């Protein structure tokens, strides 16, 4: 079986956008990704749409909305994927499966979300739908409260990690300055991120505002094809591995200070790719909250359990470090339009690997890791990507 390859992409800005709805956001990227691949809309055999929704939009059932912009896709399969904050990666993996099954030659993947039109109090309640409501539905501060509890438990076990969390936030905001798609392109600095203030209050102690990703609108899209077809394309990024691992939904059912599902996904992906973590050029990782990125250092095997702080405080994960993590600025600076995030991470990794990342470009980008998760390390997706050309 030949592996799927990314051969085209498009990415909207993330932030508070004028687009009135997800239909408009889908239109921003669908045709652009197809044009970027150098093919026509009629060559697309199926579409895969990542959307969380759960109350952000009155318009659900979004898969066929792409036909409003690309009528050539009429009578072709179109399917919506939802797996909480990993909805975008779920759509990517659905497209890979479609190609692996030999059901088509080109697949279009779109991730989108419109969040900023929803009142702030309602946003928190919608995001809590990605938790186990029976036990976690009354946690104050919504989904931030879930990760606040995770951080609190980690601090109790391993000591106060506020310096490390502030360093992660400062690193990602510094990186976000160079990302033209990022919602916040401002270097906030360590001191601001470390200090509780009127502009940086506690949201869910010990997490402050700078520890939390941004409510955002946005969309991203990919065109995938089989490896044989990709050889004739202008650019191509191959999946060396793509692994999904799911864990228990209730945080009470596991040791939440260890992202065990994420760790298992990383182990399986690196093994399938025949590569080690040290061979990766960079990682785009799911920093919905700074404590998540800290725990992901440990899950990927960058540090032993309980020592994730070393990776950021000693500069390992900086752009010029031994393993740059989130050179795009991550969710922290880029923004986190739920359904778009997983697709965006694959787009930006592909840009880096093909030398098309512009001001974000790393001097060495040969092999990429992408980690996208739904819930608190419940749905865990790890992709290992490399450029073919």
Secondary structure, DSSP 4 states (H G I P E B T S, - for coil): -PPEEEEEEEE---BS-S--SHHHHHHHHHHHHHHHHT--GGG--EEEEE---TTS-S----GGGGGGT-GGGTTSEEEEE--GGGHHHHHHHHHHHHHHTTS-SEEEEEEEE--TTS-HHHHHHHHGGGS-HHHHTT-TTHHHHHHHHHHHHHHHHH---HHHHHHHHHHHHHHHTT-TT-S------HHHHHS--SSS-EEETTEEGGGBPPP-BEEEEEEEEEHHHHTTSS--EEEEEEEEEE--SSGGGS-TTS-HHHHHHHHHHHHHHT--GGG-SEEEE--SBHHHHHHHHHHTTSS-TT-HHHHHHTTTTSTTSSSEE-TT-HHHHH---HHHHHHHHHHHHHHHHTT--GGG--S--SEEEEEEEETTTTEEEEEEEEE--
